[in-house]
Amino acid sequence: MQTFMIGQDTIQRIMDVSRIEEVVGEFVSLRRRGSNYVACCPFHNEKTPSFSVSPSKGLYKCFGCGESGNVVGFLMKHEHYTYPEALRWLANKYNIEIEEEQLSEEQIERNNERDALFHVSEFAQKYFADLLFNDEMGTAIGLGYFHGRGLTDKVVKDFGLGYCLDKWDDFTNHARKSGYSDNVLQKTGLTIFREDGKFYDRFRGRVMFPIYSVSGRVLGFSGRILSKEKQQAKYVNSPDSEIYNKSHILYGLYQAKNHITRLDKVYLVEGNIDVISMYQSGVENTVASCGTSLTIEQVRLMRRYTKNVTVLYDGDNAGIKAAFRAVNMLFEEGMHVRVVLFPDGDDPDSYAQKYGSTRLQEYLRDNETNFITFKTRILADEIKGDPIRKAEVLGEIVRTIALVPDLLERTEYVAQCSSLLHVPETTLQNELAKVLNRKLYDSAKHTPDPADKDLVDRSGQPQPQLSDDSGLGPAQAVTPTPMVEAFQLNPAQSQEDKIVDLLLNFGNNTLPEVEKDEEGKEVTVYYTVAQIIVADMLADNITFTDPVCQTIFNHFATTLQDGATTIDMQYFVNHPDAAVRNKAITLMMEELHISDKWAKEKHIYVPTPEDKLQVDVEETILNFKMKKLEQKINSIDSQFPYATDDDERLMLMAQKMQLNKIRQKLGAALNRVVG
């Protein structure tokens, strides 16, 4: 049997002919604004349009919730299509005949095995669900358990719950008779095969919780034992396989995702039953980690739908400690974190059973607090007049605040903690500045690999590395001090964004430069904007503080060094790193538009970005260098109070004088460009 896939030439034809405004317009009411279209975002609830579609770039971007992508990405997000399904939808719309390429034997084997894993998992879910309602033992034991937990038949069916009979090999024999191989049963973990040739059902005698992908495919299972045998684990989960990785999955996300998007909020609980009880109680935007401590991949999965998370944990000491462990990752990923702690001995499920859905929702609303205030209050109770413990608590609180990327949030947290701990705000601000500076210094002192192509200049020689991030030449580096201006993590962010903006939007545009030939005559040579910027940045060994900007710049640098003359911007639109993809699409989308009325009706000509590109490129490079230079001068200024002798002070003064001369030259160059 021959197996085929959509060929790359066909994919390119589909992408070439697809009009993003036509496709999005079939699902969203678009209104023209300048060269783009706008609408209320289909991915979150809003009254003022922040969703923009650019026909010229083939991209969409919501400046409210951050969702962005190309025409295929829109269909995958909005209609929950797989990549091939989205391509087939577009091919059908634009009457493109699908030409498929024959897969290699290796590709066929890999795809067939993956499909088989999906099929047997879906087969198992239907079998277990059928036993729950149509088998005498399944109904008496399995469904009886769920009813005893207060779950209705409707919610049991919504989550596809089931029961595996308490027999050694009932499911395995049924699956074998239905044509599924031992290899597939073993790889999904549904059956355990021993070395002596015997086998048994992994989930025998357990109620079954299927685990779904975001698009609703069954990936694996979690099974709960109903007997009280202490030697058996309470919960058993499917092992990781080609289709299931528990650290990348959130239980209940398939059922909750639309509610999370609509409400712009997600509740994070500990267990499967908690998710289902919350869902049945009307709190449908609830998920749980799948039998593991919260992972960074799960946090990023939540962030695709909202930045607002409320963590619900048991009110005992173990629940509090679990909350502490989980929240650091949430803050680091830019989530806004709140917490609700249930009374000691209760969890979301038991509270809902005791008091009902209305009381549960009221409790969540009335007891929600921001996490840092909650943590501060908990730890403040441990101080009890002990100055050593108070210092430890202050350090722990400040380290948590330092994880918050937003400046305004950090400022508010400092004010709240200052009041709760009876410590001056300036004290907390200074300690926070030390932590932030230490993080910045630790990242800056990383020594790159000299063989790294990203650090090789146009002559092929490795660039010298500075011990700080100023990147302005081989001046002797000064050891940083622990003090920096409070909260200034990246003062050059706007300049870094502007450099990347020019690369993404005008990188392939050419500009003239006057050079001298071998005979000394002036000749005009054309370089792309990307070539000009990359050459200038590498010549002065300038690096970016923002790692996303650095990643984008590195791709331009390595691509040009490999001999390419133009850059494919779609590389960033389809980049596997969501942060890179979102940054690129955001900068590539035009938010401001020049109305045609200025020229047609008022006879006023407004220069386009292309008209002033030459000046813009020169000015942006100089401004970036000036900002980096100012950072280095400020760093030297901060050393003077800590200088221990005259020699050290003289060295600092000499370095500052050298940098001030460079600043004067940059200032003069900027005045020439601007003037």
Summary of the structure (lengths in Angstrom):
residues: 675
radius of gyration: 30.0
end to end distance: 71.2
largest distance: 97.3
contacts: 2057
relative contact order: 0.06
helix: 51%
strand: 13%
